[in-house]
Amino acid sequence: MTTPSPANDLRDFPDWLSPALVKDLRRGLKLKGFSFTFLALIIALTFLLAATILSGSGSATVMGFVWIPVALALLVVQPTRGLSAIPEERSLQTLPLIQLTRLNAFRILFGKWSALAFQTALLTIALVPYMVLGHFLGGFEFTQNVLILLLLTGFSLILTAVTVALSVIKIAIVRTLMGLAVVGPFLLTLLSGGISSIFRGGGFGMFDASALAGVLLVTIILGTFMVFYLISSGASQIAIAGAENHSTRRRLIALGVIILGGVLCVFADNLESAFGIADLEPFIFIPYILIITAVVIDCVIDPAGSSLRIAKQFKGKRLASAFLSPGWPSGWFFAIVALLIFWICSGLLFGELTGAGADEFIAAALAGSALVFVPGAIALLLPKGREAPLNSFFLAQLICVVAAILVAIVGGISDLEGMFALIPHSNIFLAMDNGEEEISIFCSVLHLLAAFIIALTCGAVYRSRLRAQIAEVVEIERNTPA
């Protein structure tokens, strides 16, 4: 009788899977967090469905309450676990060891997300039999409920990508606050009973199967891009600046998606007529604004750094280096182009570029842009903000929010509405107030000018360094014999 070797005991995953995925999946499945979530969800659904079937009151109202533990697990618990992806490696001091392997920063973060996505998929698969049971014994609509389950799974995977990307933030309090900003609205909706009303008929319950399939398709397309973009953005944060270039590919893909979104905005009326859809604007604008928000923030916080290896990629491509080279000095220019495309196409979608609402639209566009660029400029003035602006950017956002609250309090007491325009986060309210658009536009222009002057001044050193390295690459190749 032969004793099995230890190597045979470890063959629980195929060799073609990523080592990063296998490592995190082995550890993730053993953690109490996943086991507790899985068991608690199964027990809760078992009791809820059993009570529903025994009482004979199967209906959309009862099914709304059945969705509460499902939404809690998929939209709150699983995404929240992503916040500990990189801090765990830092606390165990294993991140530098992983970076010494052949795994680049993108594959490391993608492995973290994939492990959580696999666990979320296990939860989803485990819930399908309950959908079948509820259909035959409780009278629930099977197709509609399965589509809603898939839709929630898609939302969960996108939210998990957001939290995994946020896990690279080193300051714990900032990371926690940003995580709460992501999952907090879902948790508050759940605690207030909003989840139940959404699934009873106030939200998903009012959609038929074909409409839900359309929403699911949009979610898959948007989610694929968002997951890639967020993981790539997080990879830039943990990679050594100048050693890896994840920014150029990310921005080129984002530019294509932004242009495609703009085309959909321009031809929205034609698409409505062709597909017989009464209102296509939410299906276009909501994903579009999510994409542009992620892209612009990423461009502002992209770590600055260059090397001869990166300079070689932009040899003879001066215009491309100004928009596509890694780091926030070029990211600001790319963000400007992205926002111009977004605001122009959004104005065409809603017909706000001409007519009575043009001033209000322009005021909202300028004030909304200042919400990102002004904190980005403040971040560059904070310690270490130029080398790694991620932490500084979110700190600057907190500073601006607190300042806006104080200005709002003082403005409310003294009844001086102009005080709201002093801070971009307060100025946005003036932009949406009839009769105050001119003040908002004037102050937003001042905010943006000040932000761009700071960014241009602080980024001059990085741009000159990249030009010098490109010239050095040209000189090296000239002196190298063929």
N, C-alpha and C positions, 0 to 999 in steps of 0.2 A: 504494500500500500504506500503510495507516494504522498508526500505532504505538499500541498499547493504552495507555490512560491509567493512571497509578498507582492511580486510584480503582477501576478494574476489577480490578486485581490483589489488592485488599484485600477483595473480596466473597467471602470464604470461609465466612462464616456468615450466616444470614438475619437480617434487620433486627429481627425480633420477639424475638430472644434478648436477655437482659439484657446491658448493656454490661460490667458487672462480670464476668459469666461469660465473655464473649468475650475480655476482656483477660487473665484468668487462664488460660483454656484455650489461647490462643495461646502464652503463655509456658510453661505447664506441659507442653505436648506437645513443646516444643523442648528441655526440660531433659534432662540425661543420666540423671537418676534414673528417669524414666519409660521412656526408651528402653532403658536397661540392664535394668530390671525386666522389660519386655516380652520382650526378646530372650533373657534368661537363663531365663525361665519357659518359653518356647517350646522352646528347646534342651533343657532338662532333661526336659520331657514327651516330646519326640521320642525321646530316648535311652531313657527308662524304658519307654515303650510299645513301642518297637522291640525292646528286650531281652525284654519280657514276651511279645510275639507270637512272636518267633523261638524262644523257649524252650518255647512252648506251655503255659505254667504260669499262664494267666489265672485268677485267683481273687480272692476278697475280700482275702486276705492280701497278694497282690501289689499290688492296687489301693490298699491302705492306704499303701504307700510312694509310689505315684503321687501321692497327695494331699499329700504333704509340701511340695513346692515351691509348690503351689497355695495351701495354708494359709499358707505363709511370705509369699507375695506379697500375699494378700488381708487377712490378719489382723495382719500386722506391718509390712510395707514401706509399703503404701498409707496406713494410718492414721498412721504415723510422719511422713509427709510433711506432714500437716495441722498439725503443731506449728510449722512455719515460715511459716504463712499470713500472720499479722500481723507477726512479726519482719522478714520480707522487706520489707514496706512501710515499717516504721519505719527499717530500715537504709538504704533508698533515699530516705527522707524524702518519700515520695509519699502517705502516709496523710492528712496534712492537705489535700493538693490534692484527693484523692478525696472527702473530706468536704465540700469546698466545692461539689461538684456537686450535682445533684438526688438522688443516691443516698443513701438513709438508711443507718444503721449495719446494719440487718437485711439490706438488699439487698447491701451490701458483703460481709458474712460469708457470706451465702447463695451469692453468686457464687464465693467461695473454695471452699466445700463442693461446689457443683455442678461446678466444674472437676475436682476430684478424683474426684467420683462418676462423671463422664463417662469419665475415664480408667480407673476400675475397671470400668465397663461394657464398655469396649473389651477389657480383659483377659478378662472373662467370655465375651464373644462369641467371642473368639479360641480359647477352650478347648472350645467346643461341638463342633467337628469332631473333637477328640481323644476326646470321649465317644462319638461315632458310630463312630470307628475302633476304639476299645476294645471296643465292643459287638459289632461284626461280626467282628473278627479276634481279639479277646482274650477274648470270652465274658463281658464285664462287663454288669451290669444297667444298661441305659441310663436308664430312668425314675428309678430310685433315685439314680443318680449325678448326673443333671441337677438333681434336687431338692436334693441336697446342695450342688451348685455354687451354685444360687440362694440357698440358706440361708447359705452362706459369704459370698456377695456382700452379702446383707442385713446380716449381722454386720459386714462391712467398712464399709458405709456408716454404720452407727450409730457404730462406733469412730472413723471419720473425723470425724463430727460432734463427738464428744467432744474429739478432739485439736484441731480447728479452734477450738472454744470455749476450750480451754486455751491456745491460742496468744496470747490477749490478755494473759496474765500477762507482766509486764515483766521480772521477775527470772529470768534464764536458768536458774540452777540449780534453782529451784523448778519452772519450766516443764518442765525435763528430767525431774526426779524424778516429777512428776505424769504425764508421758507414759509413763515406764517403768512406773508403777503401772497404766496402762491396757493397754499392749501387752506388758508384762513376763511376765504369766502365760502368754500364748500362746507367747511365745518360749521360756520355760522348758519348757513342755510339748513344744514341738517339739524342743528340744535333748535332752530326756530320752527321746525316743522315744514320748511319749504320744500325739502326733498319729497316728502309725501304728496304735497300739492302738485308738484311738477309731474309726478308719475300718475297721479289720479286723473289728470286731464288738463291741467294748466300749462303743461309743457310738452314733454314727449308723448303724453297720452293722447294729444289731439292730432298727432301725425299718423297717417296710415302707413302701411308697409312700404309702399313705393317712395313716399317722402322720406321715411327713415333710411331707406337704402341710398337715396341721394345724399342725405346728410352724412351717412357712413362713408360714401365714396369721397366726399370732400374732406372728411376727417382723415382718411387714409392718405390722400395726396398731400394734404397739409402736414400731417404727422410725419410722413417720410422725410420731407424737407426739414421740418423743425427739429426732429431727432438728430439728423445729420449735422445741421447747423449748430445746434446747442452743444453736441458732443465735440465737434471741431473747435468751437469757441473755448470750451473748457480745456481742451488739449493745448491750445495756445497758452493758457494760463499756467499749466504745470510744466510745460516744456521749457528748456533753457532758452532764453531769448536769443535769437540768431542761429540756434542749432537746428531748429525745425521750422519749416514754413507751411503752416496750415491755412494762412490767411488768404493767399492768392486764389487757391481753388475755391475756398468758401465764398469769397466775394464774387467770383465769376459766376458761380451757380446762383447766388443770390440775385445778381443783376439780371440773369435770364428769367428767374421767377418773378422779379419785380416788374420787368417789362411785360411778361405774360399776364400778370395781374392787371397791369395798365391797359393792355389790349382788351381784356375781359370787361373792364370798366367802360371803355370807350364804346364797345359794341354790345353793352348789356341789353339795350332795347331790342336789337336784332336777335340776340340769343333767347330773350323771352318769347318773341314771336315764333322762332323756329322750334323751340321745345314746348311751347304752350304753358310756360310757367308764369303765374300772375305777378310774382314779386321775386326777382332774382338778386336784388341789391344786398340783402343780408348775407346770402351765400357767397358773395364776392367781397364785400367790404370788410366783414368781420375777419375772415382769414387774412385779407390784405393788410389790415392794420396790425394784426398779430405778427405777421412776417416783417413789416417795416419797423416795428418797435424792437424786435429782436436784432435785426440787422444794424440799426442805428446805434443802439446801446453797445453792441459788440464792437463796432468800429471805434467808438469813443474809448473803450476800455482795453483795446488790443495792446498787449505789452510791446514796447518799442525795443528793437534790437536788430542788429544786422551783422553779417559776417561775409567773408569772401565767397563762401558757398552760396549765400543768398544773392550777393551782388552779381555773381555769374549768371543767375537766372534773369537779371534785368539788364544785362549788357546790351547796349544799343536800343533799349526800350525806355527812354526817358519819360514819355507820357504814361506808359503803363506803371512805371515805378512810383509816379506821383499819386496813383489811385489804388494800386494793387500790392505794393510792397508791404511786408508785415509791419504792424505797429500803428499806434494811433496817429502819428504825424500824417500818414497817407490816409488813414481811416476817416479822418474828419472830412477830407475832400470827397471820398467815396460816399460818406453819409449825406453830404450836401446833394450830390447827384441823385441818390436814392430818394431823398425827401422831395426833391423837385418833381421827379417822376410821379411819386405817390400823390402829392397834393394836386398836381395838374389833372391827373387821371381821376382822382376822387371828385374834384370839382366838376369834371365832365359827367361823371356818373350821376351826381345829384343836381346838376345844372346850376351850380352856385357861382360859376366864374363870371357870369353876367347877370344883371338884374338887381333887385332890391337886396338880396342876401349876400352880395359879393363882399361888402365890407366886413360883415360878420364872419364869413368863411375865411377871408384873408387874416383877420384878427385871430381866429382860432388856430389857423395854420402856423402863424408866427409864434403865438404863445405856446402851442404844443411843441414846436421845435425847440423853443427855449427851455422847456422842461428837461431836455436831455443835454443840450450843449452848455448851458450855464453851470449845472453841477459838474459836467465834464471839465470845464475850465477851472472851476474851484479845486477839483481833484488834482490838477496839474500843479497847483500852488501848495498842496499839502506835502508833508515829508514823504519821500519815496513814491510820490504820485506819478512822476514822469516815467520811472522804470516799470512800475507795476500799478497802474491806475485803478485796478478792479476794486480793491478794498477802499481806496480813497474816494472812488465814485459813489459808492453806496453810503459812505460817511457823509459826503457832500450832499447827497439826496436827503439824508436825515436832518442835516443842518438846515437845508432849504425848507423842509416841511415844518420844522419847529419854528423857523423864522416866519413862515407864512401864517402859522397859527397865531403867533404873537401879533403880527401885523393885522390879522383879521380881528383879533380881540380889541386892539387899540383903535383900529378903524371903526369898529362897531360902536365903541364907546364915544369916540369923538365925532362920529358921523362924517368922516372924511373918506369918500370913496376912492379918491386918488391914491391913498396909501396902499391900496391893494395892488397897484401897478408896480410897487417897489420890488416885489419878489415875483419871479416867474410863476411859482406855484400858486400865488394869489391872483396874478394877472390873468390867468386862464378864465377866472370867473367873470372878469370884466369883458373878456372877449365874447362871452355868451350873453351879455346883458345889452339889450337894445339901448342905443344912445351913448354907450361907452366904448364903442369900437375904435374911435380915433385915439383915445388915450391908450388903449391896449396896444394898438399897432405901433404907436410912437415909442412906448416903453419896451415893447418886444424887440423892435429894431435896435434900440440902445443895448439891450441885454445881449442880443446876438452879436452885435459889433464888438462889444467888450470881450465876449467869449472867444470870438475868432482871432482877435488881436493877441489874446493870451496864448491861444493854441499855436498860432503862427510863430510867435516869439519863442515859446518853449520848444517847438519842434524844429527850429532852424538848425540846432546842433545835430540832430539825428539825420536830417535830410542831407546836410553837408557831409556827414560821415559816410552815408550810403554812396553819395557821388564820388567821394574819395576812394572808396573800396571798389566801385565800378571801374574807375580809372586805373586802379592798381591791378585789377583783373585783366584789363586790356593790355597794360604794360607787361604783365607776366606772360600772357599769350603771345605778345609780339616778340619777346626775347626767348621764348621757348622754341627750340628747333623743331621743324615739322617731322 
